[in-house]
Amino acid sequence: MNLKKIHHVAIICSNYEKSKDFYVRILGFKPINEVYREERESYKLDLEVGGQYQIELFSFPNPPSRPNQPEARGLRHLAFEVVNIEEEVAELEKNGIFVEPIRIDPITNKKYTFFTDPDGLPLELYEV
């Protein structure tokens, strides 16, 4: 195997317009391509994150809810690198997003915090 990096992360949302607004307007990700796939009754929005990585935002009719257990199997959270965590937290809170208190990683001594997307997907800010 010669894996180079993560190419993209796919997210299925329950309310496409609400999630699109969250990821584009609030988080500031740049839309690259948006298509409606009639055969699947599904939108697919490709988003650029920091010029490097891509998030695919999908809508499907009636997707099942995600179990809300913080230590359940599967994807635990997505983490985004930031330079100034306090500024980013203030911007989220200005947009009505609840953000947990900033903590210090006991191993790296770096600041981090969590918030959620409109469907409760855990997202992390990690200061570099």
Secondary structure, 3 states (H helix, E strand, C coil): CCCCCCCEEEEEECCHHHHHHHHHHHCCCEEEEEEEEHHHCEEEEEEEECCCEEEEEEECCCCCCCCCCCCCCCCCCEEEEECCHHHHHHHHHHCCCCCCCCEECCCCCCEEEEEECCCCCEEEEEEC
